Amino acid sequence: MPPVFRFAPSPNGYLHLGHAYSALLNFDLARHTGGRFLLRIEDIDATRCRPEFEAAIYEDLTWLGISWETPVRRQSEHFARYREAVEGLAGQGLIYPSFESRAEIARLVAQREAGAPWPRDPDGAPLYPGAAKSLSPDRRRKLIAQGIPYALRLDMAAARARAGGLSWKEFGEGPGGESGVVTARPEAWGDVILARKETPTSYHLSVVIDDALQGVTDVVRGRDLFWSTSVHLLLQQLLGIPQPAYRHHRLIEDSSGHKLSKSTQATALRELRGQGVTPAEIRSLVGLPEDARSTTGGC
């Protein structure tokens, strides 16, 4: 079977050079290996994702010379499948609801840090500090019946005990130069959120389910997601789905050495196009050769 690559942006802003690099690298790899290239729209965040951003994704990728298989998978159309996975994990006793608001969690973290530093995940966010895991089933049912908002969290300790040791072979390079066989450390993320009352999935859950359902064999993405792979391997093990090959690539940075981001108003591809920049020049700007068929590009 030919390898399957994918590019999976969220339509919560316009694509920038960092997106262009990842999309072009995946597209080049698919062409070089005789594989398939898929586009997936990760639009589970209904408050931030907008139709005009999705339309711009198609426009920008087409302008870059990228083509993809249709139909495009849109995550918002598959909530039932994600909910089914959550129910399966709950049936294994691996999920519990937590009812604290973001403000309450911040207050709990501040209280704990008054005595000593509170642990944080690889992205720098504090681990869940609450005690919802100890609530009785009856108390949980009452809070849910009252309409209290909640998040469904993975019981990391129980999940780790169920899954055992985990590792993956890294074909690219992590932020610290990690490559080859890497030991997964999902516990570094604490009891991660897998779904919420209003949204029956999360990035971690939907991405592993989608990759499996779409037959993705090679996940090629930025180094900022390197340690997320630990959580993804754990979920793959718990859900009984295959593990793709992972290759994490370098990030495109701004003049101050920070990765380009929608949240920091990185210059959008549509703006560069309006300034007369060509697709060939975009390739040059991100360090990819003009002839995509001659090489697989660098990480």
TORKOL-4160 file (C-alpha; in steps of 0.2 Angstrom, whole numbers, padded with zeros to 4 digits, m for minus):
299
<pt num="1" X="0000" Y="0000" Z="0000"/>
<pt num="2" X="0007" Y="0018" Z="m0004"/>
<pt num="3" X="0011" Y="0029" Z="0011"/>
<pt num="4" X="m0002" Y="0042" Z="0016"/>
<pt num="5" X="0002" Y="0059" Z="0022"/>
<pt num="6" X="m0009" Y="0073" Z="0028"/>
<pt num="7" X="m0010" Y="0092" Z="0032"/>
<pt num="8" X="m0023" Y="0096" Z="0045"/>
<pt num="9" X="m0025" Y="0115" Z="0048"/>
<pt num="10" X="m0038" Y="0123" Z="0059"/>
<pt num="11" X="m0048" Y="0136" Z="0051"/>
<pt num="12" X="m0046" Y="0149" Z="0065"/>
<pt num="13" X="m0035" Y="0161" Z="0056"/>
<pt num="14" X="m0026" Y="0163" Z="0039"/>
<pt num="15" X="m0011" Y="0151" Z="0034"/>
<pt num="16" X="0006" Y="0158" Z="0036"/>
<pt num="17" X="0024" Y="0153" Z="0030"/>
<pt num="18" X="0024" Y="0139" Z="0044"/>
<pt num="19" X="0009" Y="0131" Z="0037"/>
<pt num="20" X="0016" Y="0133" Z="0020"/>
<pt num="21" X="0031" Y="0123" Z="0025"/>
<pt num="22" X="0022" Y="0109" Z="0033"/>
<pt num="23" X="0009" Y="0107" Z="0019"/>
<pt num="24" X="0022" Y="0108" Z="0005"/>
<pt num="25" X="0034" Y="0096" Z="0014"/>
<pt num="26" X="0020" Y="0083" Z="0016"/>
<pt num="27" X="0014" Y="0086" Z="m0002"/>
<pt num="28" X="0032" Y="0084" Z="m0008"/>
<pt num="29" X="0035" Y="0068" Z="0002"/>
<pt num="30" X="0019" Y="0060" Z="m0005"/>
<pt num="31" X="0024" Y="0064" Z="m0023"/>
<pt num="32" X="0042" Y="0058" Z="m0020"/>
<pt num="33" X="0036" Y="0041" Z="m0012"/>
<pt num="34" X="0021" Y="0038" Z="m0024"/>
<pt num="35" X="0010" Y="0041" Z="m0009"/>
<pt num="36" X="m0007" Y="0049" Z="m0006"/>
<pt num="37" X="m0009" Y="0067" Z="0001"/>
<pt num="38" X="m0025" Y="0071" Z="0012"/>
<pt num="39" X="m0031" Y="0088" Z="0018"/>
<pt num="40" X="m0041" Y="0087" Z="0034"/>
<pt num="41" X="m0050" Y="0102" Z="0042"/>
<pt num="42" X="m0048" Y="0102" Z="0061"/>
<pt num="43" X="m0063" Y="0113" Z="0066"/>
<pt num="44" X="m0069" Y="0106" Z="0083"/>
<pt num="45" X="m0068" Y="0124" Z="0090"/>
<pt num="46" X="m0084" Y="0131" Z="0085"/>
<pt num="47" X="m0080" Y="0148" Z="0094"/>
<pt num="48" X="m0064" Y="0151" Z="0084"/>
<pt num="49" X="m0066" Y="0142" Z="0067"/>
<pt num="50" X="m0075" Y="0152" Z="0053"/>
<pt num="51" X="m0080" Y="0147" Z="0036"/>
<pt num="52" X="m0070" Y="0161" Z="0028"/>
<pt num="53" X="m0054" Y="0154" Z="0035"/>
<pt num="54" X="m0058" Y="0137" Z="0029"/>
<pt num="55" X="m0061" Y="0144" Z="0011"/>
<pt num="56" X="m0045" Y="0153" Z="0012"/>
<pt num="57" X="m0036" Y="0137" Z="0016"/>
<pt num="58" X="m0042" Y="0129" Z="0000"/>
<pt num="59" X="m0037" Y="0145" Z="m0009"/>
<pt num="60" X="m0020" Y="0146" Z="m0002"/>
<pt num="61" X="m0015" Y="0128" Z="m0005"/>
<pt num="62" X="m0021" Y="0128" Z="m0023"/>
<pt num="63" X="m0011" Y="0144" Z="m0026"/>
<pt num="64" X="0004" Y="0135" Z="m0019"/>
<pt num="65" X="0002" Y="0121" Z="m0032"/>
<pt num="66" X="m0005" Y="0108" Z="m0019"/>
<pt num="67" X="m0019" Y="0096" Z="m0023"/>
<pt num="68" X="m0027" Y="0084" Z="m0012"/>
<pt num="69" X="m0040" Y="0069" Z="m0012"/>
<pt num="70" X="m0058" Y="0073" Z="m0009"/>
<pt num="71" X="m0069" Y="0073" Z="0000"/>
<pt num="72" X="m0060" Y="0083" Z="0013"/>
<pt num="73" X="m0063" Y="0076" Z="0031"/>
<pt num="74" X="m0070" Y="0090" Z="0042"/>
<pt num="75" X="m0069" Y="0085" Z="0061"/>
<pt num="76" X="m0085" Y="0094" Z="0065"/>
<pt num="77" X="m0095" Y="0082" Z="0055"/>
<pt num="78" X="m0089" Y="0067" Z="0065"/>
<pt num="79" X="m0093" Y="0071" Z="0083"/>
<pt num="80" X="m0103" Y="0055" Z="0085"/>
<pt num="81" X="m0087" Y="0044" Z="0081"/>
<pt num="82" X="m0077" Y="0054" Z="0094"/>
<pt num="83" X="m0091" Y="0052" Z="0107"/>
<pt num="84" X="m0091" Y="0033" Z="0104"/>
<pt num="85" X="m0072" Y="0033" Z="0108"/>
<pt num="86" X="m0075" Y="0043" Z="0124"/>
<pt num="87" X="m0088" Y="0031" Z="0129"/>
<pt num="88" X="m0077" Y="0016" Z="0126"/>
<pt num="89" X="m0063" Y="0024" Z="0137"/>
<pt num="90" X="m0076" Y="0028" Z="0150"/>
<pt num="91" X="m0082" Y="0010" Z="0150"/>
<pt num="92" X="m0064" Y="0005" Z="0154"/>
<pt num="93" X="m0064" Y="0016" Z="0169"/>
<pt num="94" X="m0051" Y="0028" Z="0162"/>
<pt num="95" X="m0061" Y="0044" Z="0161"/>
<pt num="96" X="m0069" Y="0055" Z="0174"/>
<pt num="97" X="m0077" Y="0072" Z="0174"/>
<pt num="98" X="m0070" Y="0088" Z="0182"/>
<pt num="99" X="m0081" Y="0103" Z="0186"/>
<pt num="100" X="m0069" Y="0117" Z="0190"/>
<pt num="101" X="m0069" Y="0132" Z="0178"/>
<pt num="102" X="m0053" Y="0139" Z="0171"/>
<pt num="103" X="m0053" Y="0153" Z="0184"/>
<pt num="104" X="m0055" Y="0140" Z="0198"/>
<pt num="105" X="m0041" Y="0129" Z="0191"/>
<pt num="106" X="m0030" Y="0145" Z="0190"/>
<pt num="107" X="m0034" Y="0149" Z="0208"/>
<pt num="108" X="m0030" Y="0131" Z="0214"/>
<pt num="109" X="m0013" Y="0132" Z="0205"/>
<pt num="110" X="m0009" Y="0148" Z="0213"/>
<pt num="111" X="m0013" Y="0141" Z="0230"/>
<pt num="112" X="m0002" Y="0126" Z="0227"/>
<pt num="113" X="0012" Y="0136" Z="0220"/>
<pt num="114" X="0012" Y="0147" Z="0236"/>
<pt num="115" X="0022" Y="0132" Z="0244"/>
<pt num="116" X="0032" Y="0125" Z="0230"/>
<pt num="117" X="0032" Y="0125" Z="0211"/>
<pt num="118" X="0017" Y="0116" Z="0203"/>
<pt num="119" X="0022" Y="0104" Z="0189"/>
<pt num="120" X="0018" Y="0110" Z="0171"/>
<pt num="121" X="0016" Y="0100" Z="0155"/>
<pt num="122" X="0028" Y="0101" Z="0140"/>
<pt num="123" X="0019" Y="0117" Z="0133"/>
<pt num="124" X="0021" Y="0126" Z="0150"/>
<pt num="125" X="0003" Y="0124" Z="0156"/>
<pt num="126" X="0000" Y="0118" Z="0174"/>
<pt num="127" X="m0006" Y="0101" Z="0177"/>
<pt num="128" X="m0023" Y="0098" Z="0183"/>
<pt num="129" X="m0023" Y="0102" Z="0201"/>
<pt num="130" X="m0041" Y="0097" Z="0206"/>
<pt num="131" X="m0048" Y="0083" Z="0216"/>
<pt num="132" X="m0063" Y="0078" Z="0204"/>
<pt num="133" X="m0056" Y="0060" Z="0202"/>
<pt num="134" X="m0061" Y="0057" Z="0220"/>
<pt num="135" X="m0079" Y="0062" Z="0218"/>
<pt num="136" X="m0092" Y="0048" Z="0221"/>
<pt num="137" X="m0102" Y="0042" Z="0205"/>
<pt num="138" X="m0117" Y="0049" Z="0214"/>
<pt num="139" X="m0110" Y="0066" Z="0216"/>
<pt num="140" X="m0104" Y="0067" Z="0198"/>
<pt num="141" X="m0121" Y="0062" Z="0192"/>
<pt num="142" X="m0129" Y="0076" Z="0202"/>
<pt num="143" X="m0118" Y="0089" Z="0196"/>
<pt num="144" X="m0120" Y="0084" Z="0178"/>
<pt num="145" X="m0139" Y="0083" Z="0181"/>
<pt num="146" X="m0138" Y="0101" Z="0187"/>
<pt num="147" X="m0131" Y="0107" Z="0171"/>
<pt num="148" X="m0114" Y="0111" Z="0178"/>
<pt num="149" X="m0100" Y="0113" Z="0164"/>
<pt num="150" X="m0087" Y="0099" Z="0164"/>
<pt num="151" X="m0072" Y="0092" Z="0156"/>
<pt num="152" X="m0069" Y="0074" Z="0153"/>
<pt num="153" X="m0051" Y="0070" Z="0158"/>
<pt num="154" X="m0041" Y="0054" Z="0156"/>
<pt num="155" X="m0035" Y="0046" Z="0172"/>
<pt num="156" X="m0017" Y="0046" Z="0167"/>
<pt num="157" X="m0011" Y="0034" Z="0181"/>
<pt num="158" X="m0024" Y="0021" Z="0177"/>
<pt num="159" X="m0021" Y="0023" Z="0158"/>
<pt num="160" X="m0002" Y="0021" Z="0160"/>
<pt num="161" X="m0005" Y="0006" Z="0170"/>
<pt num="162" X="m0016" Y="m0001" Z="0157"/>
<pt num="163" X="m0005" Y="0003" Z="0142"/>
<pt num="164" X="0012" Y="m0001" Z="0149"/>
<pt num="165" X="0028" Y="0005" Z="0142"/>
<pt num="166" X="0027" Y="0016" Z="0126"/>
<pt num="167" X="0040" Y="0022" Z="0113"/>
<pt num="168" X="0041" Y="0027" Z="0095"/>
<pt num="169" X="0054" Y="0029" Z="0081"/>
<pt num="170" X="0057" Y="0047" Z="0077"/>
<pt num="171" X="0062" Y="0049" Z="0059"/>
<pt num="172" X="0064" Y="0068" Z="0061"/>
<pt num="173" X="0070" Y="0077" Z="0076"/>
<pt num="174" X="0063" Y="0084" Z="0092"/>
<pt num="175" X="0066" Y="0101" Z="0100"/>
<pt num="176" X="0080" Y="0094" Z="0110"/>
<pt num="177" X="0088" Y="0084" Z="0095"/>
<pt num="178" X="0079" Y="0068" Z="0100"/>
<pt num="179" X="0078" Y="0055" Z="0086"/>
<pt num="180" X="0078" Y="0036" Z="0084"/>
<pt num="181" X="0068" Y="0027" Z="0097"/>
<pt num="182" X="0060" Y="0039" Z="0109"/>
<pt num="183" X="0052" Y="0034" Z="0126"/>
<pt num="184" X="0035" Y="0041" Z="0127"/>
<pt num="185" X="0031" Y="0051" Z="0143"/>
<pt num="186" X="0012" Y="0054" Z="0143"/>
<pt num="187" X="0012" Y="0057" Z="0162"/>
<pt num="188" X="0021" Y="0073" Z="0159"/>
<pt num="189" X="0004" Y="0080" Z="0153"/>
<pt num="190" X="m0006" Y="0075" Z="0168"/>
<pt num="191" X="m0024" Y="0071" Z="0167"/>
<pt num="192" X="m0027" Y="0078" Z="0149"/>
<pt num="193" X="m0044" Y="0083" Z="0143"/>
<pt num="194" X="m0052" Y="0072" Z="0130"/>
<pt num="195" X="m0069" Y="0080" Z="0128"/>
<pt num="196" X="m0080" Y="0093" Z="0136"/>
<pt num="197" X="m0099" Y="0094" Z="0139"/>
<pt num="198" X="m0101" Y="0105" Z="0124"/>
<pt num="199" X="m0088" Y="0097" Z="0113"/>
<pt num="200" X="m0087" Y="0078" Z="0113"/>
<pt num="201" X="m0068" Y="0078" Z="0108"/>
<pt num="202" X="m0051" Y="0086" Z="0109"/>
<pt num="203" X="m0036" Y="0089" Z="0098"/>
<pt num="204" X="m0028" Y="0073" Z="0106"/>
<pt num="205" X="m0042" Y="0062" Z="0104"/>
<pt num="206" X="m0049" Y="0067" Z="0087"/>
<pt num="207" X="m0031" Y="0067" Z="0078"/>
<pt num="208" X="m0027" Y="0049" Z="0083"/>
<pt num="209" X="m0045" Y="0043" Z="0078"/>
<pt num="210" X="m0044" Y="0053" Z="0061"/>
<pt num="211" X="m0027" Y="0047" Z="0057"/>
<pt num="212" X="m0032" Y="0029" Z="0060"/>
<pt num="213" X="m0049" Y="0030" Z="0050"/>
<pt num="214" X="m0040" Y="0039" Z="0036"/>
<pt num="215" X="m0026" Y="0026" Z="0035"/>
<pt num="216" X="m0012" Y="0039" Z="0038"/>
<pt num="217" X="0004" Y="0030" Z="0038"/>
<pt num="218" X="0016" Y="0045" Z="0040"/>
<pt num="219" X="0013" Y="0060" Z="0052"/>
<pt num="220" X="0024" Y="0074" Z="0047"/>
<pt num="221" X="0022" Y="0089" Z="0058"/>
<pt num="222" X="0031" Y="0103" Z="0068"/>
<pt num="223" X="0042" Y="0100" Z="0083"/>
<pt num="224" X="0030" Y="0110" Z="0094"/>
<pt num="225" X="0020" Y="0094" Z="0093"/>
<pt num="226" X="0034" Y="0082" Z="0097"/>
<pt num="227" X="0029" Y="0078" Z="0115"/>
<pt num="228" X="0011" Y="0077" Z="0111"/>
<pt num="229" X="0016" Y="0061" Z="0102"/>
<pt num="230" X="0017" Y="0053" Z="0120"/>
<pt num="231" X="m0001" Y="0056" Z="0123"/>
<pt num="232" X="m0006" Y="0050" Z="0105"/>
<pt num="233" X="0003" Y="0034" Z="0107"/>
<pt num="234" X="m0006" Y="0031" Z="0124"/>
<pt num="235" X="m0023" Y="0034" Z="0116"/>
<pt num="236" X="m0018" Y="0023" Z="0101"/>
<pt num="237" X="m0014" Y="0009" Z="0113"/>
<pt num="238" X="m0030" Y="0011" Z="0123"/>
<pt num="239" X="m0041" Y="0012" Z="0108"/>
<pt num="240" X="m0032" Y="m0002" Z="0099"/>
<pt num="241" X="m0028" Y="0008" Z="0083"/>
<pt num="242" X="m0012" Y="0008" Z="0073"/>
<pt num="243" X="0003" Y="0019" Z="0076"/>
<pt num="244" X="0009" Y="0029" Z="0061"/>
<pt num="245" X="0027" Y="0034" Z="0058"/>
<pt num="246" X="0032" Y="0051" Z="0066"/>
<pt num="247" X="0043" Y="0064" Z="0058"/>
<pt num="248" X="0044" Y="0081" Z="0067"/>
<pt num="249" X="0051" Y="0095" Z="0056"/>
<pt num="250" X="0059" Y="0112" Z="0060"/>
<pt num="251" X="0048" Y="0127" Z="0063"/>
<pt num="252" X="0048" Y="0143" Z="0053"/>
<pt num="253" X="0053" Y="0157" Z="0065"/>
<pt num="254" X="0051" Y="0176" Z="0065"/>
<pt num="255" X="0066" Y="0188" Z="0066"/>
<pt num="256" X="0066" Y="0186" Z="0085"/>
<pt num="257" X="0067" Y="0167" Z="0085"/>
<pt num="258" X="0049" Y="0163" Z="0089"/>
<pt num="259" X="0039" Y="0151" Z="0079"/>
<pt num="260" X="0026" Y="0159" Z="0067"/>
<pt num="261" X="0009" Y="0159" Z="0074"/>
<pt num="262" X="m0009" Y="0165" Z="0070"/>
<pt num="263" X="m0010" Y="0172" Z="0088"/>
<pt num="264" X="0005" Y="0183" Z="0085"/>
<pt num="265" X="m0002" Y="0190" Z="0069"/>
<pt num="266" X="0011" Y="0181" Z="0058"/>
<pt num="267" X="0010" Y="0188" Z="0040"/>
<pt num="268" X="m0003" Y="0178" Z="0031"/>
<pt num="269" X="0000" Y="0169" Z="0014"/>
<pt num="270" X="m0014" Y="0179" Z="0006"/>
<pt num="271" X="m0005" Y="0195" Z="0011"/>
<pt num="272" X="0011" Y="0189" Z="0003"/>
<pt num="273" X="0002" Y="0184" Z="m0012"/>
<pt num="274" X="m0006" Y="0202" Z="m0013"/>
<pt num="275" X="0012" Y="0209" Z="m0012"/>
<pt num="276" X="0017" Y="0199" Z="m0028"/>
<pt num="277" X="0026" Y="0185" Z="m0019"/>
<pt num="278" X="0026" Y="0169" Z="m0030"/>
<pt num="279" X="0024" Y="0151" Z="m0025"/>
<pt num="280" X="0042" Y="0148" Z="m0030"/>
<pt num="281" X="0047" Y="0162" Z="m0019"/>
<pt num="282" X="0037" Y="0154" Z="m0005"/>
<pt num="283" X="0047" Y="0138" Z="m0007"/>
<pt num="284" X="0063" Y="0148" Z="m0006"/>
<pt num="285" X="0058" Y="0157" Z="0009"/>
<pt num="286" X="0054" Y="0141" Z="0019"/>
<pt num="287" X="0070" Y="0132" Z="0012"/>
<pt num="288" X="0062" Y="0120" Z="0000"/>
<pt num="289" X="0068" Y="0117" Z="m0017"/>
<pt num="290" X="0057" Y="0123" Z="m0032"/>
<pt num="291" X="0057" Y="0105" Z="m0040"/>
<pt num="292" X="0047" Y="0095" Z="m0027"/>
<pt num="293" X="0050" Y="0079" Z="m0036"/>
<pt num="294" X="0069" Y="0080" Z="m0034"/>
<pt num="295" X="0070" Y="0079" Z="m0016"/>
<pt num="296" X="0060" Y="0076" Z="0000"/>
<pt num="297" X="0065" Y="0092" Z="0008"/>
<pt num="298" X="0074" Y="0094" Z="0025"/>
<pt num="299" X="0068" Y="0093" Z="0043"/>
